[in-house]
Amino acid sequence: MPSAQADPGNPTVGYGYPNPGLQVQCVQYFVNQLTGLHILEDGRFGPQTEYGVKRIQQLASTSWAAAPLKADGYFGPATGQVVIERVKKYPWLVDNFQKATTCAHFVPSYTIVLN
């Protein structure tokens, strides 16, 4: 089984947070891969990225039967954990698993997820 991991302690992505460019790009990548949206992966947190994060949170709470997440538009550890676990369980959902694995290091999560 492929491995994916995240680094606990990464800051939340969203309005009011530092939002480093690479971290936001990785959130945008996961939004595009897991929601079917096509937002610009420009590393800048704005309304489209916020909408995409809310969409991930809604899907996780309903269609994915994962942990219930508040659709607040903040990509924090709970959202990151669900995203990383989904990619690990269904690696074919992303177009580039190597990129997903790299991006997993830049999003917040609760634990390191290994194979």
N, C-alpha and C positions, 0 to 999 in steps of 0.2 A: 504494500500500500504506500502511496506517496506520502511524504511528510510535509507538513506546513507548521510553522511556528511563529509565535508572536513574542514580543518582548514586553512583559508587564512593566508598568511604570511610564509608558509613553503618555503624553498629555492628551486630554480630550481635544477633539477637533470640532470647532463650531464658533459661532459669534461670541466674542469676549475672551477667546483663548489665543495663545501665540500663533497657532496655525503655521508652522514651518512649511515651506513650499513643497518639499518632497513628501511630507506626511499628508498634506492635502491632496497631492497628486495620487497617492496610493488610495486614499479614501475615494477619490473620483474614479479610479480604475475599478475598485470593487463595486461602486455604484453602477457603473456601465456594465460590468460583467454579470452582475446578479439581478439587475432590474430590467435590463433591456433599454434603459435610457441611453441617450447619446450626448452626455454633457461634455464640455471641453475639459480635458485633463491639463489644466493650466497652472495648477498649484495655488490657486486663489480661491478662498472660501467665499462664496456668494450665494445668492438666492437659489440658483440651480443645484448647487452642491447640497445646500440645506434641504431642498425638496427631495433630492436623491437619497439622502440619509434617512429622511422620514419614510420614504418608500421602502427602503431596506427594513426599517423597523416595523412597518406595517406588514410586510411580507413575512418577516420572522414570527410575528405574533399570530398570523393567520395561516397562510398557505404552507409555510415551512414547518409548522407545528414545533417550533423551537421555543426558546424561553420567551415569555411575553415581555415585550419591550415598549416603553412609552415612546410614542412617535413625536419626539421633541426636536429632532434635527441636530442633536449633539451626538457625534460619533465617539462615545466613551468606551470604557472597558467592557460593558455588557454587550454593546453592539459589536465591538471588535471580536469578542469571544464567539458570538453566534456566527459572524462572517467567516472567521478562520475555521471553525468546526464544520461549517457547510462546505467550504472549499476542500477541506480535507476529506470529507465524506463523499463529495461529488466533484472530483477534480476536472471532469469534462465540462463543467459549467463555465470554466474560464478558458480563454483562447490561448493563454500562455502560462502554463503552470509555474515555470521558472520566475516569471515576473510576479505572479501571485505570491510565490514563496518569498521573494525579495521584499515585496510590499508588506507582507505579513510582519516583517521586523519593524515597520514604521507606524503601525496602527496600535492603539491601546487595546489591552485585553487583561483578563484576570490571571491567566496562567500561560505557561508555555505548552503548546500543543504539539506533541511529537507522534510519530507512527508507532 
